[in-house]
């Protein structure tokens, strides 16, 4: 596609956050701390799962993939945001904006489907324990991960192609801190009603479809847990799902709020965007380690070096 025929805009300006200089320095330090914590936490989880044989089964296989996606997902937007805060130059080229949009939706879609795979894994473990090993075989797990990347590729290509079909010839100020579809298509020099509807429909199929799949899985899971006779048994069964249910809630609710409606602006949009692009990926490793004794034990061994000599 000849972008020159579609747009006369060569760069965009982010106007998502405007702070005084003193407050901007505090925000920069805070975001930098969160991002470093995100990197360290997710890398540590991946290393722990890779090196500890006790964690080589589906639940942790998917957790390692989630940690990798969280790293990539946040790295699409956060480093650019930090540079903008540091140099007070909140601009991005047209091609850079499209690339950021593409990879953001690629990893966001992959995260949706990894959460869905993790919910199905918990469903199989709790509702079908006698058939768990055959239901969640290694081939099935690998197939789910490959399907996650393929669907993410298709989704992001559709979203990017629809956006590239719009002409950008006038305003170039994006009311956000990164290039995303809702604030970007509002700058198009044409009626975007049809494109907006197609984009919302595509996002809805992904986010709402995954959310409903997770919800249905947990309806069956909770129903099965309530049938367990002992309180201790119910507690142990629920504890294996609580971490996943928490991070799913943190991820899907903001996504549904942002993408399951036409591209209209709300004052809360920017705060919600910061939460699901920066804060939620940092919380994922914290939530999983705080609530999971196996992961905490494996991490202690990794830090002490014992896991390398087992």
Secondary structure, 3 states (H helix, E strand, C coil): CCHHHHECCCEEEECCCCCCHHHHHHHHHHHHHHHHHHHHHHHHHHHHHHHCHHHCCHHHHHHHHHHHHHHHHHHCCHHHHHHHHHHCCCEEEHHHHHHHHHHHHHHHHHHHHHHHHHHHHHHHHHHCHHHHHHHCCHHHHHHHHHHHHHHHHHHHHHHHHHHHCCCECCCCEECCCCCCHHHHHCCCCCCCHHHHHHHHHHHHHHHHHHHHHHHHHHHHHHHHHHCCCCHHHHHHHHHHHHHHHHHHHHHHHHHHHHHCCCCCCCCCHHHHHHHHHHHHHHHHHHHHHHHCHHHHHHHHHHHHCHHHHC
